[in-house]
Amino acid sequence: MKLLKCLSVFVFCFYTSITFASVVHHIQYDQLVGATGIEINGEVYQVQFVDSSCILLFNDCDETTDFSFPDAQSGIEANLALLEQVLLDLPSGLFDSEPELTYGCYSHIQCSIVTPVGSVAPQLEVFPAVFLINKKDQRNDVHAGSGSTFRASDFGLRNSNADTLTYAIWSKYVGANVSVPVPTSLFLFSSAVIAVLVVKDRRLKFHS
């Protein structure tokens, strides 16, 4: 029975470590500039953090197709993935508890990461967006901010709010070996082994 418990713990820890190890953090000069291997609803994405304006970053910021996510809900799911998979306190950097380590943010209090979504109103030069607020006090993080409308020229390098704002540029990640069939196969195989051990253990108890 001890062997069964040890194997169960090993499988759980190993499977979990493989799942989270798929995310690669990109760091330059001690700042987080992006990440690859982020899973959102079964698809794998990469993200870059850039300090600029919507017009410069998103092909004039005047078409829905300029953005990776069509609506606020999908943008909020991307924000949640950032919190759970990217903005973590790691040996390479305390990207959760030190907001200023995310590129484009220079405030030690908070960093607001903006993801443009959905339709735009080019005649008004505005676009809807969702935002994630990563605060020094992790209990106050916000990932569900939505419905905000910004001017396409907002958040440029000389904007007054630039110290606490940065853009997230999302795209599908097509790198090799990003899928999860190997961990899944291992999990299924290990589950079968555990099942055999359970049956064997029960037989030994029965005969004893």
Backbone as a printed PyTorch tensor [residue, N CA C, xyz], in Angstrom:
tensor([[[  0.8290,  -1.2120,   0.0000],
         [  0.0000,   0.0000,   0.0000],
         [  0.8640,   1.2640,   0.0000]],

        [[  2.0210,   1.1810,   0.7020],
         [  2.9400,   2.3210,   0.7190],
         [  3.4450,   2.6240,  -0.6920]],

        [[  3.7410,   1.5400,  -1.4410],
         [  4.2080,   1.7080,  -2.8050],
         [  3.1600,   2.4200,  -3.6530]],

        [[  1.9110,   2.0730,  -3.4400],
         [  0.8090,   2.6930,  -4.1740],
         [  0.7310,   4.1810,  -3.8790]],

        [[  0.8420,   4.5450,  -2.6030],
         [  0.7670,   5.9580,  -2.2280],
         [  1.9390,   6.7390,  -2.8150]],

        [[  3.1330,   6.1700,  -2.7390],
         [  4.3260,   6.8470,  -3.2730],
         [  4.2090,   7.0600,  -4.7770]],

        [[  3.7210,   6.0350,  -5.4810],
         [  3.5670,   6.1520,  -6.9230],
         [  2.5370,   7.2140,  -7.2750]],

        [[  1.4510,   7.2920,  -6.5200],
         [  0.4080,   8.2830,  -6.7780],
         [  0.9480,   9.6950,  -6.6180]],

        [[  1.7160,   9.9130,  -5.5550],
         [  2.3010,  11.2390,  -5.3240],
         [  3.2740,  11.5950,  -6.4290]],

        [[  4.0960,  10.6110,  -6.8380],
         [  5.0700,  10.8600,  -7.8930],
         [  4.4000,  11.2410,  -9.2020]],

        [[  3.3690,  10.4920,  -9.5690],
         [  2.6610,  10.7730, -10.8230],
         [  2.0570,  12.1720, -10.8010]],

        [[  1.4180,  12.5250,  -9.6920],
         [  0.7970,  13.8430,  -9.5890],
         [  1.8310,  14.9550,  -9.7180]],

        [[  2.9220,  14.8520,  -8.9870],
         [  3.9530,  15.8960,  -9.0020],
         [  4.6200,  15.9890, -10.3650]],

        [[  4.9120,  14.8220, -10.9600],
         [  5.5970,  14.8300, -12.2430],
         [  4.7070,  15.4020, -13.3390]],

        [[  3.4530,  14.9890, -13.3340],
         [  2.5130,  15.4830, -14.3400],
         [  2.3090,  16.9870, -14.2030]],

        [[  2.1860,  17.4700, -12.9680],
         [  1.9950,  18.8980, -12.7340],
         [  3.2030,  19.6950, -13.1670]],

        [[  4.4080,  19.1940, -12.8640],
         [  5.6190,  19.9250, -13.2180],
         [  5.7770,  20.0340, -14.7220]],

        [[  5.4150,  18.9790, -15.4680],
         [  5.5110,  19.0370, -16.9230],
         [  4.5320,  20.0570, -17.4800]],

        [[  3.3240,  20.0860, -16.9090],
         [  2.3060,  21.0130, -17.3980],
         [  2.7680,  22.4530, -17.2870]],

        [[  3.2970,  22.8450, -16.1110],
         [  3.6960,  24.2290, -15.9090],
         [  5.0350,  24.5410, -16.5590]],

        [[  5.8740,  23.5040, -16.7690],
         [  7.1820,  23.7440, -17.3650],
         [  7.0750,  24.1170, -18.8300]],

        [[  5.8980,  23.9580, -19.4450],
         [  5.7610,  24.2620, -20.8640],
         [  5.8200,  25.7600, -21.1270]],

        [[  5.5730,  26.5960, -20.1160],
         [  5.6380,  28.0440, -20.2770],
         [  7.0870,  28.5020, -20.1330]],

        [[  7.5570,  29.2190, -21.1390],
         [  8.9240,  29.7530, -21.1180],
         [  8.8500,  31.2600, -20.9460]],

        [[  9.4820,  31.7710, -19.9190],
         [  9.5200,  33.2120, -19.6560],
         [ 10.7010,  33.8430, -20.3750]],

        [[ 10.4560,  34.9600, -21.0480],
         [ 11.5150,  35.6630, -21.7690],
         [ 11.9140,  36.9040, -20.9700]],

        [[ 13.1630,  36.9490, -20.6050],
         [ 13.6500,  37.9950, -19.7070],
         [ 14.8270,  38.7310, -20.3440]],

        [[ 14.7660,  40.0460, -20.3070],
         [ 15.8620,  40.8830, -20.7820],
         [ 16.1670,  41.9380, -19.7280]],

        [[ 17.4210,  42.0000, -19.3420],
         [ 17.8500,  42.9710, -18.3330],
         [ 16.9510,  42.9070, -17.0900]],

        [[ 16.6860,  41.6940, -16.6460],
         [ 15.9120,  41.4210, -15.4320],
         [ 14.4280,  41.7660, -15.5560]],

        [[ 13.9630,  42.1520, -16.7430],
         [ 12.5390,  42.4470, -16.9190],
         [ 11.8730,  41.3880, -17.7790]],

        [[ 10.6190,  41.0900, -17.4240],
         [  9.8290,  40.1150, -18.1900],
         [  9.2890,  40.7850, -19.4480]],

        [[  9.7450,  40.3520, -20.6080],
         [  9.3100,  40.9600, -21.8700],
         [  8.2820,  40.1070, -22.6080]],

        [[  8.0450,  38.8870, -22.1270],
         [  7.0610,  38.0390, -22.7800],
         [  7.1640,  36.6000, -22.3040]],

        [[  6.3460,  35.7470, -22.9190],
         [  6.3510,  34.3240, -22.5640],
         [  5.7600,  33.5220, -23.7140]],

        [[  6.1570,  32.2730, -23.8090],
         [  5.6000,  31.3630, -24.8080],
         [  5.0920,  30.1060, -24.1150]],

        [[  4.1690,  29.4160, -24.7950],
         [  3.6300,  28.1750, -24.2540],
         [  2.4920,  28.3700, -23.2800]],

        [[  1.7460,  29.4730, -23.4130],
         [  0.6320,  29.7630, -22.5070],
         [ -0.6250,  29.0680, -23.0300]],

        [[ -1.2470,  28.2560, -22.2120],
         [ -2.4360,  27.5190, -22.6540],
         [ -3.7070,  28.2680, -22.2790]],

        [[ -4.5480,  28.5000, -23.2920],
         [ -5.8370,  29.1520, -23.0760],
         [ -6.8900,  28.3520, -23.8300]],

        [[ -7.7780,  27.7220, -23.0920],
         [ -8.8580,  26.9270, -23.6970],
         [ -8.3490,  25.9000, -24.7070]],

        [[ -7.2730,  25.2060, -24.3410],
         [ -6.7610,  24.1400, -25.1870],
         [ -5.8610,  24.5920, -26.3190]],

        [[ -5.6560,  25.8910, -26.4750],
         [ -4.7600,  26.4040, -27.5070],
         [ -3.5610,  27.0750, -26.8530]],

        [[ -2.4380,  27.0900, -27.5710],
         [ -1.1960,  27.6030, -27.0080],
         [ -0.8590,  28.9520, -27.6310]],

        [[ -0.5280,  29.9150, -26.7790],
         [ -0.2580,  31.2930, -27.2120],
         [  1.1160,  31.7440, -26.7410]],

        [[  1.5460,  32.8310, -27.3410],
         [  2.7040,  33.5540, -26.8480],
         [  2.3040,  35.0150, -26.6600]],

        [[  2.9870,  35.7020, -25.7660],
         [  2.6420,  37.0840, -25.4710],
         [  3.9130,  37.9140, -25.3690]],

        [[  3.8150,  39.1730, -25.8040],
         [  4.8770,  40.1460, -25.6340],
         [  4.3340,  41.3410, -24.8750]],

        [[  5.1380,  41.8940, -24.0060],
         [  4.7650,  43.1140, -23.3070],
         [  5.5220,  44.2780, -23.9450]],

        [[  4.7490,  45.2660, -24.4310],
         [  5.3500,  46.3560, -25.2050],
         [  4.8040,  47.6950, -24.7370]],

        [[  5.6940,  48.6480, -24.5850],
         [  5.3280,  49.9980, -24.1700],
         [  5.2610,  50.8860, -25.4100]],

        [[  4.0570,  51.1120, -25.9290],
         [  3.8970,  51.9070, -27.1480],
         [  2.4450,  52.3580, -27.2370]],

        [[  1.9150,  52.4870, -28.4630],
         [  0.5250,  52.8890, -28.6470],
         [ -0.2090,  51.8510, -29.4860]],

        [[ -1.5350,  51.8570, -29.4010],
         [ -2.3350,  50.8790, -30.1370],
         [ -2.1180,  51.0130, -31.6480]],

        [[ -2.0490,  52.2440, -32.1350],
         [ -1.8820,  52.4770, -33.5690],
         [ -0.5870,  51.8500, -34.0770]],

        [[  0.4710,  51.9960, -33.3150],
         [  1.7630,  51.4750, -33.7470],
         [  1.8630,  49.9620, -33.6200]],

        [[  1.1930,  49.4070, -32.6240],
         [  1.3470,  47.9860, -32.3410],
         [  0.3720,  47.0870, -33.0780]],

        [[ -0.8210,  47.6160, -33.3930],
         [ -1.8810,  46.7670, -33.9200],
         [ -2.3730,  47.2330, -35.2890]],

        [[ -1.4410,  47.4890, -36.1760],
         [ -1.7840,  47.7860, -37.5770],
         [ -2.8400,  48.8890, -37.6820]],

        [[ -2.5630,  50.0200, -37.0790],
         [ -3.4280,  51.2060, -37.0590],
         [ -4.5930,  51.0960, -36.0800]],

        [[ -4.7930,  49.9130, -35.5030],
         [ -5.8020,  49.7560, -34.4490],
         [ -7.1990,  50.1720, -34.9340]],

        [[ -7.5640,  49.7440, -36.1400],
         [ -8.8480,  50.1930, -36.6970],
         [ -9.7070,  49.0560, -37.2330]],

        [[ -9.3100,  47.7940, -37.0200],
         [-10.0880,  46.6530, -37.4750],
         [-10.1180,  45.5870, -36.3880]],

        [[-11.2420,  44.8830, -36.2950],
         [-11.3490,  43.8090, -35.3120],
         [-10.2780,  42.7580, -35.5350]],

        [[ -9.9280,  42.5130, -36.7940],
         [ -8.9340,  41.4960, -37.1150],
         [ -7.5260,  41.8830, -36.6780]],

        [[ -7.3480,  43.1110, -36.2190],
         [ -6.0330,  43.5190, -35.7280],
         [ -5.7040,  42.8630, -34.3920]],

        [[ -6.7350,  42.3230, -33.7190],
         [ -6.5600,  41.8050, -32.3600],
         [ -6.7280,  40.2880, -32.3230]],

        [[ -6.1270,  39.6560, -31.3200],
         [ -6.1640,  38.1940, -31.2040],
         [ -7.4580,  37.6740, -30.6010]],

        [[ -8.1350,  38.5010, -29.7880],
         [ -9.3380,  38.0400, -29.1020],
         [-10.5410,  38.8660, -29.5370]],

        [[-11.6490,  38.1940, -29.9060],
         [-12.7950,  38.8930, -30.4910],
         [-13.7180,  39.5880, -29.4950]],

        [[-13.6290,  39.2040, -28.2230],
         [-14.5560,  39.7860, -27.2490],
         [-13.9100,  39.8610, -25.8730]],

        [[-14.6110,  40.5260, -24.9680],
         [-14.0660,  40.7480, -23.6250],
         [-13.8600,  39.4440, -22.8650]],

        [[-14.7790,  38.4840, -23.0250],
         [-14.6730,  37.2360, -22.2790],
         [-13.3910,  36.4870, -22.6140]],

        [[-13.0680,  36.4000, -23.8940],
         [-11.8390,  35.7020, -24.2810],
         [-10.6130,  36.4730, -23.8050]],

        [[-10.7100,  37.7900, -23.7750],
         [ -9.6110,  38.5990, -23.2610],
         [ -9.4090,  38.3820, -21.7690]],

        [[-10.5040,  38.2580, -21.0260],
         [-10.4260,  38.0100, -19.5870],
         [ -9.8040,  36.6380, -19.3150]],

        [[-10.1270,  35.6510, -20.1470],
         [ -9.5190,  34.3330, -20.0010],
         [ -8.0140,  34.4070, -20.2420]],

        [[ -7.6000,  35.2660, -21.1720],
         [ -6.1720,  35.4620, -21.4070],
         [ -5.5120,  36.1150, -20.1940]],

        [[ -6.2120,  37.0640, -19.5770],
         [ -5.6900,  37.7000, -18.3740],
         [ -5.4840,  36.6810, -17.2480]],

        [[ -6.4640,  35.8080, -17.0820],
         [ -6.3730,  34.7930, -16.0370],
         [ -5.1800,  33.8710, -16.2940]],

        [[ -4.9490,  33.5510, -17.5710],
         [ -3.7970,  32.7160, -17.9210],
         [ -2.4900,  33.4270, -17.5760]],

        [[ -2.4540,  34.7430, -17.7650],
         [ -1.2570,  35.5010, -17.3900],
         [ -0.9860,  35.3830, -15.8900]],

        [[ -2.0390,  35.5390, -15.0990],
         [ -1.8770,  35.4740, -13.6470],
         [ -1.4400,  34.0830, -13.1910]],

        [[ -2.0120,  33.0550, -13.7900],
         [ -1.7710,  31.6980, -13.3160],
         [ -0.5250,  31.0570, -13.9090]],

        [[ -0.1050,  31.5060, -15.1000],
         [  0.9890,  30.8260, -15.7810],
         [  2.2260,  31.6900, -16.0260]],

        [[  2.0660,  33.0090, -16.0090],
         [  3.1860,  33.8830, -16.3960],
         [  3.6510,  34.7810, -15.2520]],

        [[  2.7240,  35.5170, -14.6510],
         [  3.0890,  36.4690, -13.5950],
         [  3.2540,  35.7390, -12.2700]],

        [[  4.3550,  35.0350, -12.1680],
         [  4.6400,  34.2050, -11.0010],
         [  5.9360,  34.6540, -10.3440]],

        [[  6.0770,  34.3590,  -9.0730],
         [  7.3430,  34.5900,  -8.3890],
         [  8.2430,  33.3790,  -8.6270]],

        [[  9.2910,  33.5960,  -9.4160],
         [ 10.1810,  32.5190,  -9.8330],
         [ 11.6200,  32.8360,  -9.4100]],

        [[ 12.5060,  31.8460,  -9.4390],
         [ 13.9130,  32.1240,  -9.1600],
         [ 14.5040,  33.1660, -10.1080]],

        [[ 13.9710,  33.2240, -11.3210],
         [ 14.4810,  34.1800, -12.3130],
         [ 13.9230,  35.5830, -12.1220]],

        [[ 12.9080,  35.7370, -11.2760],
         [ 12.3280,  37.0560, -11.0430],
         [ 11.0110,  36.9640, -10.2940]],

        [[ 10.7500,  37.9410,  -9.4430],
         [  9.4870,  37.9720,  -8.6830],
         [  8.4510,  38.7480,  -9.4860]],

        [[  7.9600,  38.1130, -10.5440],
         [  7.0970,  38.8040, -11.5070],
         [  5.6730,  39.0290, -10.9930]],

        [[  5.3300,  38.4140,  -9.8800],
         [  4.0230,  38.6310,  -9.2880],
         [  4.0780,  39.7380,  -8.2400]],

        [[  4.9800,  39.6070,  -7.3010],
         [  5.0270,  40.5500,  -6.1800],
         [  5.8210,  41.8180,  -6.4800]],

        [[  6.5100,  41.8660,  -7.6350],
         [  7.2370,  43.0730,  -8.0250],
         [  6.7680,  43.5010,  -9.4190]],

        [[  5.6850,  44.2750,  -9.5050],
         [  5.0740,  44.6540, -10.7860],
         [  6.0370,  45.3700, -11.7410]],

        [[  7.0140,  46.0840, -11.2050],
         [  7.9270,  46.8430, -12.0550],
         [  8.8490,  45.9550, -12.8840]],

        [[  8.8350,  44.6450, -12.6430],
         [  9.6690,  43.7350, -13.4210],
         [  9.0210,  43.3360, -14.7410]],

        [[  7.7830,  43.7380, -14.9700],
         [  7.1340,  43.5210, -16.2660],
         [  7.4720,  44.6870, -17.1790]],

        [[  7.9620,  44.3920, -18.3650],
         [  8.4320,  45.4390, -19.2740],
         [  7.3240,  46.4480, -19.5860]],

        [[  7.6670,  47.7160, -19.5110],
         [  6.7100,  48.7810, -19.7780],
         [  6.1320,  49.3770, -18.5220]],

        [[  6.2810,  48.6720, -17.3980],
         [  5.8000,  49.1800, -16.1130],
         [  6.9890,  49.5320, -15.2290]],

        [[  6.9210,  50.7000, -14.6240],
         [  8.0440,  51.1720, -13.8140],
         [  7.6080,  51.5280, -12.3970]],

        [[  6.3740,  51.2240, -12.0660],
         [  5.8620,  51.4830, -10.7270],
         [  5.9890,  50.2230,  -9.8850]],

        [[  6.4560,  50.3760,  -8.6530],
         [  6.5790,  49.2230,  -7.7690],
         [  5.2480,  48.9000,  -7.0900]],

        [[  4.2200,  49.6960,  -7.3730],
         [  2.9070,  49.4950,  -6.7400],
         [  2.0140,  48.5840,  -7.5790]],

        [[  1.9430,  48.8660,  -8.8910],
         [  1.0800,  48.0520,  -9.7410],
         [  1.4970,  48.1760, -11.2030]],

        [[  1.0620,  47.1910, -11.9820],
         [  1.2640,  47.2030, -13.4320],
         [ -0.0450,  46.8120, -14.0960]],

        [[ -0.5510,  47.6600, -14.9900],
         [ -1.7840,  47.3770, -15.7260],
         [ -1.4250,  46.9020, -17.1240]],

        [[ -1.8040,  45.6780, -17.4380],
         [ -1.5160,  45.0870, -18.7430],
         [ -2.7860,  45.1360, -19.5790]],

        [[ -2.7290,  45.8270, -20.7150],
         [ -3.9090,  46.0850, -21.5500],
         [ -3.9160,  45.1630, -22.7730]],

        [[ -5.0590,  44.5230, -23.0020],
         [ -5.2650,  43.6890, -24.1860],
         [ -6.4670,  44.2090, -24.9680]],

        [[ -6.2510,  44.8330, -26.1310],
         [ -7.3780,  45.2860, -26.9610],
         [ -8.1870,  44.0880, -27.4510]],

        [[ -9.5100,  44.2360, -27.4800],
         [-10.3850,  43.1390, -27.9060],
         [-11.5350,  43.6900, -28.7410]],

        [[-12.2170,  42.7710, -29.4300],
         [-13.4940,  43.0740, -30.0650],
         [-13.4400,  44.1210, -31.1540]],

        [[-14.5830,  44.7470, -31.3730],
         [-14.7360,  45.7100, -32.4550],
         [-14.2010,  47.0740, -32.0470]],

        [[-13.8330,  47.8410, -33.0380],
         [-13.3290,  49.1960, -32.8010],
         [-14.2660,  50.2110, -33.4380]],

        [[-14.1020,  51.4470, -33.0600],
         [-14.8850,  52.5360, -33.6420],
         [-13.9050,  53.5290, -34.2610]],

        [[-13.4490,  53.2320, -35.4910],
         [-12.4100,  54.0640, -36.0990],
         [-12.8140,  55.5250, -36.2540]],

        [[-14.1150,  55.7690, -36.4180],
         [-14.5460,  57.1500, -36.5710],
         [-14.3270,  57.9570, -35.2960]],

        [[-14.2920,  57.2410, -34.1620],
         [-14.0560,  57.8940, -32.8800],
         [-12.6210,  57.6810, -32.3800]],

        [[-11.8820,  56.8630, -33.1220],
         [-10.5110,  56.5290, -32.7540],
         [-10.4280,  55.9380, -31.3450]],

        [[-11.3530,  55.0340, -31.0490],
         [-11.3440,  54.3650, -29.7480],
         [-11.4540,  52.8570, -29.9430]],

        [[-11.0700,  52.0990, -28.9290],
         [-11.1930,  50.6470, -28.9880],
         [-11.4800,  50.1150, -27.5910]],

        [[-12.2570,  49.0010, -27.4970],
         [-12.4920,  48.3700, -26.1960],
         [-11.2870,  47.5080, -25.8220]],

        [[-11.1150,  47.3020, -24.5380],
         [ -9.9800,  46.5020, -24.0780],
         [-10.2980,  45.9020, -22.7190]],

        [[ -9.5800,  44.8440, -22.3860],
         [ -9.6150,  44.3040, -21.0360],
         [ -8.2620,  44.5850, -20.4040]],

        [[ -8.2400,  44.6540, -19.1020],
         [ -6.9650,  44.9330, -18.4570],
         [ -6.7740,  44.0660, -17.2220]],

        [[ -5.5200,  43.7440, -16.9940],
         [ -5.1150,  42.9990, -15.8190],
         [ -4.2800,  43.9370, -14.9600]],

        [[ -4.5890,  44.0170, -13.6840],
         [ -3.8140,  44.8520, -12.7820],
         [ -3.0520,  43.9440, -11.8160]],

        [[ -1.7560,  43.8810, -12.0110],
         [ -0.9000,  43.0890, -11.1340],
         [ -0.3380,  44.0120, -10.0590]],

        [[ -0.7760,  43.7950,  -8.8170],
         [ -0.3870,  44.6850,  -7.7310],
         [  0.6610,  44.0450,  -6.8280]],

        [[  1.3930,  44.9090,  -6.1600],
         [  2.4070,  44.4240,  -5.2300],
         [  1.7700,  43.5500,  -4.1600]],

        [[  0.6150,  43.9750,  -3.6740],
         [ -0.1680,  43.1530,  -2.7640],
         [ -0.9760,  42.1720,  -3.6060]],

        [[ -0.5360,  40.9310,  -3.6710],
         [ -1.1140,  39.9520,  -4.5830],
         [ -2.5910,  39.6900,  -4.3320]],

        [[ -3.0600,  39.9740,  -3.1410],
         [ -4.4710,  39.7340,  -2.8140],
         [ -5.3920,  40.6910,  -3.5710]],

        [[ -4.8310,  41.7870,  -4.0830],
         [ -5.6350,  42.8010,  -4.7610],
         [ -5.4940,  42.7670,  -6.2840]],

        [[ -4.9060,  41.7110,  -6.8250],
         [ -4.7900,  41.5900,  -8.2830],
         [ -6.1710,  41.5750,  -8.9270]],

        [[ -6.2760,  42.1590, -10.1180],
         [ -7.5410,  42.2080, -10.8660],
         [ -7.2960,  41.6480, -12.2670]],

        [[ -8.0810,  40.6460, -12.6610],
         [ -7.9170,  40.0960, -14.0110],
         [ -9.1750,  40.2620, -14.8630]],

        [[-10.2510,  40.7500, -14.2830],
         [-11.5350,  40.7910, -14.9820],
         [-11.9620,  42.2010, -15.3610]],

        [[-11.0310,  43.1370, -15.3920],
         [-11.3850,  44.4810, -15.8180],
         [-11.7170,  44.5030, -17.3010]],

        [[-12.8780,  45.0150, -17.6690],
         [-13.2790,  45.0280, -19.0740],
         [-14.2350,  46.1780, -19.3260]],

        [[-14.5760,  46.3510, -20.5850],
         [-15.5410,  47.3670, -20.9470],
         [-14.9350,  48.7480, -21.0590]],

        [[-13.6470,  48.8480, -20.7990],
         [-12.9870,  50.1450, -20.8980],
         [-12.7060,  50.4910, -22.3480]],

        [[-12.8030,  51.7560, -22.6650],
         [-12.5400,  52.2130, -24.0250],
         [-11.3990,  53.2250, -23.9940]],

        [[-10.4210,  52.9900, -24.8700],
         [ -9.2460,  53.8510, -24.9040],
         [ -9.0750,  54.4700, -26.2820]],

        [[ -8.4120,  55.6020, -26.3180],
         [ -8.0320,  56.1800, -27.6010],
         [ -6.9100,  55.3450, -28.1990]],

        [[ -6.9230,  55.2570, -29.5110],
         [ -5.9320,  54.4300, -30.1800],
         [ -4.5120,  54.9070, -29.9260]],

        [[ -4.3470,  56.1590, -29.5760],
         [ -3.0120,  56.6970, -29.3440],
         [ -2.5850,  56.6090, -27.8790]],

        [[ -3.4530,  56.0710, -27.0160],
         [ -3.1410,  56.0080, -25.5960],
         [ -1.9310,  55.1270, -25.3120]],

        [[ -1.3250,  55.3570, -24.1590],
         [ -0.2490,  54.5290, -23.6110],
         [  1.0200,  54.5940, -24.4460]],

        [[  1.2400,  55.6960, -25.1040],
         [  2.5030,  55.8830, -25.7950],
         [  3.6120,  56.1170, -24.8020]],

        [[  4.8220,  56.1680, -25.2780],
         [  5.9740,  56.2920, -24.3960],
         [  5.9460,  57.5740, -23.5850]],

        [[  5.2740,  58.6190, -24.0890],
         [  5.2430,  59.8990, -23.3900],
         [  3.9090,  60.1460, -22.6910]],

        [[  3.0540,  59.1160, -22.6590],
         [  1.7640,  59.2760, -21.9850],
         [  1.9750,  59.4070, -20.4870]],

        [[  1.1480,  60.1950, -19.8270],
         [  1.3180,  60.4420, -18.4000],
         [  1.1290,  59.1850, -17.5630]],

        [[  0.3820,  58.1870, -18.1290],
         [  0.1360,  56.9550, -17.3870],
         [  1.1220,  55.8450, -17.7400]],

        [[  2.1560,  56.1750, -18.5030],
         [  3.0440,  55.1470, -19.0360],
         [  3.7590,  54.3460, -17.9570]],

        [[  3.9470,  54.9190, -16.7780],
         [  4.6770,  54.2180, -15.7330],
         [  3.9600,  52.9720, -15.2430]],

        [[  2.6520,  52.9240, -15.4000],
         [  1.8870,  51.7900, -14.8680],
         [  1.1260,  51.0260, -15.9480]],

        [[  1.3840,  51.2930, -17.2150],
         [  0.6280,  50.6540, -18.2990],
         [  1.5520,  50.0440, -19.3460]],

        [[  1.1600,  48.8750, -19.8240],
         [  1.8760,  48.2450, -20.9250],
         [  0.8890,  47.4200, -21.7350]],

        [[  1.2010,  47.1670, -22.9900],
         [  0.3290,  46.3660, -23.8620],
         [  0.7550,  44.9040, -23.8650]],

        [[ -0.2310,  44.0170, -24.0010],
         [  0.0220,  42.5970, -24.2400],
         [ -0.2910,  42.2990, -25.7020]],

        [[  0.7030,  41.8520, -26.4330],
         [  0.5050,  41.4630, -27.8290],
         [  0.4690,  39.9410, -27.8840]],

        [[ -0.6940,  39.3960, -28.2080],
         [ -0.9030,  37.9550, -28.2140],
         [ -0.8440,  37.3940, -29.6270]],

        [[ -0.4010,  36.1540, -29.7400],
         [ -0.4520,  35.4300, -31.0120],
         [ -0.3890,  33.9370, -30.7350]],

        [[ -0.9110,  33.1560, -31.6780],
         [ -0.8470,  31.7010, -31.5320],
         [  0.6110,  31.2560, -31.5840]],

        [[  0.9390,  30.2920, -30.7410],
         [  2.3140,  29.7880, -30.7020],
         [  2.3850,  28.4890, -31.4830]],

        [[  3.2250,  28.4600, -32.4930],
         [  3.3070,  27.2840, -33.3620],
         [  4.6500,  26.5850, -33.2090]],

        [[  5.2920,  26.7470, -32.0690],
         [  6.5720,  26.0980, -31.8200],
         [  6.4240,  24.5880, -31.7820]],

        [[  7.5190,  23.9080, -31.9790],
         [  7.4920,  22.4470, -32.0090],
         [  7.2740,  21.8810, -30.6110]],

        [[  6.6100,  20.7260, -30.5760],
         [  6.4170,  19.9650, -29.3400],
         [  5.7330,  20.7730, -28.2440]],

        [[  4.6810,  21.5090, -28.6210],
         [  3.9810,  22.3100, -27.6260],
         [  2.7790,  21.5800, -27.0600]],

        [[  2.2600,  20.5930, -27.7970],
         [  1.0710,  19.8780, -27.3390],
         [  1.4000,  19.0180, -26.1170]],

        [[  0.3580,  18.4120, -25.5530],
         [  0.5560,  17.6840, -24.3060],
         [  0.3120,  16.1750, -24.3960]],

        [[  0.5110,  15.5130, -25.5670],
         [  0.2310,  14.0870, -25.6100],
         [  1.1640,  13.2620, -24.7410]],

        [[  2.4200,  13.6660, -24.5790],
         [  3.3560,  12.8730, -23.7860],
         [  2.9600,  12.8480, -22.3230]],

        [[  2.6990,  14.0150, -21.6770],
         [  2.2220,  13.9760, -20.3020],
         [  0.9190,  13.2110, -20.1420]],

        [[  0.0220,  13.3530, -21.1150],
         [ -1.2530,  12.6520, -21.0460],
         [ -1.0430,  11.1500, -21.1070]],

        [[ -0.1650,  10.6940, -22.0010],
         [  0.1200,   9.2700, -22.1260],
         [  0.7310,   8.7450, -20.8410]],

        [[  1.6510,   9.5290, -20.2820],
         [  2.2660,   9.1210, -19.0250],
         [  1.2200,   9.0080, -17.9300]],

        [[  0.3200,   9.9750, -17.8980],
         [ -0.7260,   9.9670, -16.8690],
         [ -1.6160,   8.7360, -17.0150]],

        [[ -2.0080,   8.4140, -18.2420],
         [ -2.8700,   7.2590, -18.4700],
         [ -2.1550,   5.9620, -18.1240]],

        [[ -0.8720,   5.8780, -18.5280],
         [ -0.1040,   4.6700, -18.2310],
         [  0.0440,   4.4880, -16.7240]],

        [[  0.3760,   5.5780, -16.0390],
         [  0.5620,   5.5080, -14.5880],
         [ -0.7380,   5.1630, -13.8880]],

        [[ -1.8520,   5.6950, -14.4140],
         [ -3.1560,   5.3780, -13.8380],
         [ -3.4410,   3.8840, -13.9550]],

        [[ -3.0530,   3.2980, -15.0860],
         [ -3.2550,   1.8610, -15.2800],
         [ -2.4130,   1.0620, -14.2900]],

        [[ -1.1700,   1.5000, -14.0790],
         [ -0.3010,   0.8190, -13.1190],
         [ -0.8890,   0.8890, -11.7200]],

        [[ -1.3870,   2.0690, -11.3430],
         [ -2.0020,   2.2320, -10.0240],
         [ -3.2080,   1.3090,  -9.8700]],

        [[ -4.0170,   1.2030, -10.9420],
         [ -5.1940,   0.3350, -10.8990],
         [ -4.7870,  -1.1220, -10.6590]],

        [[ -3.7010,  -1.5610, -11.3320],
         [ -3.2180,  -2.9340, -11.1490],
         [ -2.7700,  -3.1560,  -9.7090]],

        [[ -2.0550,  -2.1620,  -9.1550],
         [ -1.5920,  -2.2730,  -7.7730],
         [ -2.7490,  -2.3280,  -6.7900]],

        [[ -3.8030,  -1.5530,  -7.0710],
         [ -4.9780,  -1.5660,  -6.2020],
         [ -5.6180,  -2.9440,  -6.1900]],

        [[ -5.7790,  -3.5220,  -7.3900],
         [ -6.3810,  -4.8620,  -7.4890],
         [ -5.5160,  -5.8790,  -6.7570]],

        [[ -4.2080,  -5.7890,  -6.9640],
         [ -3.2820,  -6.7280,  -6.3130],
         [ -3.3470,  -6.5830,  -4.8060]],

        [[ -3.4130,  -5.3660,  -4.3180],
         [ -3.4820,  -5.1100,  -2.8840],
         [ -4.7520,  -5.6960,  -2.2780]],

        [[ -5.8560,  -5.5380,  -3.0080],
         [ -7.1250,  -6.0660,  -2.5130],
         [ -7.1010,  -7.5920,  -2.4520]],

        [[ -6.4480,  -8.2220,  -3.4500],
         [ -6.3650,  -9.6770,  -3.4550],
         [ -5.5520, -10.1690,  -2.2800]],

        [[ -4.4420,  -9.4410,  -1.9860],
         [ -3.6020,  -9.8560,  -0.8600],
         [ -4.3770,  -9.7520,   0.4600]],

        [[ -5.1630,  -8.6700,   0.6150],
         [ -5.9720,  -8.5200,   1.8070],
         [ -7.0270,  -9.6190,   1.9140]],

        [[ -7.5830, -10.0000,   0.7710],
         [ -8.6480, -11.0060,   0.7510],
         [ -8.0980, -12.3620,   1.2070]],

        [[ -6.8910, -12.7170,   0.6890],
         [ -6.3170, -14.0090,   1.0230],
         [ -5.7640, -14.0630,   2.4290]],

        [[ -5.4500, -12.8810,   2.9550],
         [ -4.9230, -12.8610,   4.3130],
         [ -6.0550, -12.9210,   5.3510]]])
